[in-house]
Amino acid sequence: MTAAAVSVMVVDDHPMWRDGVARDLTEHGFQVPATAPDGAAAVRIATAVRPDVVLMDLSMGDASGVEATRQITAELPETRVLVLSASGEHNDVLEAVKAGAAGYLVKSASAQELVDAVQRVAAGETVFTPGLAGLVLGEYRRMAEAPGGQGEPPPRLTDRETDVLRLVAKGLTARQIADRLVISHRTVENHVQSTLRKLQLHNRVELARYAIEHGLDQEENDPG
């Protein structure tokens, strides 16, 4: 996916910063169809514009970027949220990821790092400021190993649900999974939603983490 094919919405409550980031992205070839000054506006505008990527600030006065991320990822499964925040606090990072963010950069990142991150997130990857990826994976492993997390047998997934889960873990989009498995996009979405319910997870990021923790991303032979 080239930069010109990627649409990005910039969400930040500081007009100069918001406009500056939007200008930088445009200069690098991205489409920036809209910007938003807070979380509530972000959800409303994203629903109308349906960008490929939402570049989301977390701290915006009374409006929570985390809650906006949760709503956008729930309502727009094909839209990816990349957090760009001044905070590198562990709790902020984990809350954003649990809400569905596909990546997290701190605002000290260079313009090129931001451009690269937007491109990678649009392509289905997860991207974190160096040092934060280990934190996220460590937290998911800790949750998986916590007392009370064992003892019950894991939910049974169908072979097709397992196929879809494995490809989600590899970072493929729903359309790419549909092409790989020779099934419809809607069928992929149905399998994803069914698997989320069975595993009691909330979004694709948690689904990918589950697959990684259980070694499903290491399968050598892809289905199909």
ZAFILUM-808571 format. One line per 8 residues: for each residue x, y, z of C-alpha. Coordinates in steps of 0.02 Angstrom, whole numbers, plus 50000, padded with zeros to 5 digits. Example, Ala and Ser with C-alpha at 12.3 -4.5 7.8 and 13.67 -1.06 7.14 Angstrom:
BEGIN
50615:49775:50390 | 50684:49947:50357 $
// end
This chain:
BEGIN
50000:50000:50000 | 50077:50165:49946 | 50065:50325:50049 | 49949:50400:49918 | 49825:50259:49946 | 49820:50286:50135 | 49697:50407:50215 | 49739:50473:50388 $
49634:50574:50511 | 49734:50674:50640 | 49658:50696:50814 | 49737:50821:50934 | 49673:50965:51040 | 49819:51081:50997 | 49779:51165:50830 | 49959:51206:50783 $
50019:51029:50819 | 49868:50951:50732 | 49889:51058:50577 | 50077:51031:50575 | 50061:50842:50580 | 49925:50845:50447 | 50038:50953:50337 | 50187:50835:50361 $
50083:50684:50315 | 50014:50771:50160 | 50190:50819:50106 | 50239:50635:50118 | 50097:50585:50002 | 49961:50532:50124 | 49780:50588:50108 | 49717:50685:50260 $
49529:50701:50231 | 49491:50767:50406 | 49557:50817:50576 | 49472:50822:50746 | 49503:50922:50906 | 49442:50794:51032 | 49384:50615:51057 | 49199:50644:51033 $
49227:50734:50869 | 49350:50599:50817 | 49218:50463:50833 | 49087:50564:50741 | 49202:50617:50598 | 49288:50448:50581 | 49118:50364:50559 | 49082:50482:50414 $
49255:50486:50334 | 49310:50306:50370 | 49498:50337:50361 | 49624:50196:50349 | 49718:50262:50500 | 49670:50376:50645 | 49819:50463:50724 | 49755:50485:50902 $
49813:50593:51046 | 49766:50526:51218 | 49752:50679:51329 | 49627:50804:51260 | 49547:50896:51404 | 49388:50807:51458 | 49383:50695:51305 | 49477:50530:51321 $
49578:50469:51174 | 49567:50294:51247 | 49378:50295:51244 | 49378:50367:51068 | 49497:50228:51015 | 49382:50097:51091 | 49230:50164:50999 | 49317:50186:50832 $
49393:50012:50830 | 49226:49937:50879 | 49124:50032:50750 | 49252:50035:50609 | 49344:49867:50604 | 49443:49915:50449 | 49509:50077:50527 | 49672:50064:50624 $
49713:50180:50769 | 49892:50238:50797 | 49917:50333:50960 | 50035:50483:50955 | 50050:50545:51133 | 50166:50649:51241 | 50151:50514:51374 | 50257:50359:51378 $
50184:50301:51543 | 50159:50113:51549 | 49978:50126:51604 | 49934:50243:51461 | 50014:50125:51336 | 49924:49972:51403 | 49755:50059:51413 | 49771:50117:51232 $
49816:49942:51172 | 49674:49863:51270 | 49557:49989:51187 | 49613:49926:51017 | 49758:50037:50965 | 49870:49955:50836 | 50021:50057:50884 | 50090:50186:51003 $
50218:50323:50970 | 50277:50460:51085 | 50279:50637:51016 | 50468:50643:51025 | 50470:50526:50874 | 50545:50600:50716 | 50440:50645:50565 | 50512:50496:50471 $
50472:50378:50614 | 50293:50441:50612 | 50278:50421:50423 | 50349:50244:50433 | 50232:50200:50578 | 50077:50261:50486 | 50127:50162:50331 | 50157:50004:50432 $
49997:50018:50534 | 49897:50045:50373 | 49976:49885:50306 | 49913:49786:50456 | 50066:49788:50569 | 50078:49841:50750 | 50205:49978:50787 | 50273:50041:50952 $
50404:50166:51007 | 50561:50064:51049 | 50544:49986:51221 | 50355:49986:51225 | 50324:49827:51124 | 50409:49722:51257 | 50301:49805:51390 | 50141:49761:51298 $
50188:49580:51264 | 50248:49561:51443 | 50083:49623:51510 | 49982:49503:51403 | 50091:49357:51457 | 50071:49410:51639 | 49882:49414:51618 | 49884:49243:51535 $
49987:49168:51676 | 49895:49254:51820 | 49811:49143:51952 | 49634:49105:51897 | 49685:49109:51715 | 49722:48923:51720 | 49621:48770:51766 | 49483:48793:51638 $
49506:48714:51467 | 49528:48842:51327 | 49374:48873:51220 | 49362:48760:51069 | 49384:48848:50902 | 49334:48774:50736 | 49471:48737:50609 | 49419:48888:50507 $
49417:49002:50659 | 49593:48942:50698 | 49646:48977:50518 | 49578:49154:50530 | 49656:49182:50702 | 49827:49127:50638 | 49819:49252:50495 | 49760:49391:50610 $
49916:49358:50715 | 50022:49376:50558 | 49951:49550:50533 | 49840:49518:50382 | 49687:49626:50355 | 49514:49550:50340 | 49519:49570:50150 | 49690:49488:50139 $
49628:49344:50246 | 49475:49325:50134 | 49588:49315:49981 | 49706:49191:50064 | 49568:49074:50122 | 49458:49101:49968 | 49307:49154:50071 | 49208:49314:50078 $
49257:49468:50178 | 49094:49452:50276 | 49134:49271:50321 | 49304:49325:50389 | 49220:49458:50496 | 49095:49330:50561 | 49237:49212:50611 | 49330:49354:50697 $
49177:49406:50796 | 49139:49226:50844 | 49318:49199:50903 | 49316:49361:51003 | 49158:49302:51093 | 49228:49129:51129 | 49393:49195:51197 | 49308:49340:51289 $
49420:49466:51202 | 49375:49641:51146 | 49467:49681:50985 | 49589:49621:50852 | 49743:49677:50947 | 49697:49566:51095 | 49657:49427:50971 | 49829:49441:50894 $
49911:49439:51065 | 49815:49282:51111 | 49874:49197:50952 | 50054:49248:50983 | 50048:49186:51164 | 49982:49017:51103 | 50108:49000:50963 | 49983:49012:50821 $
50090:49142:50731 | 50230:49014:50718 | 50137:48892:50607 | 50247:48855:50458 | 50112:48802:50336 | 49980:48934:50303 | 49804:48872:50272 | 49739:48872:50096 $
// end
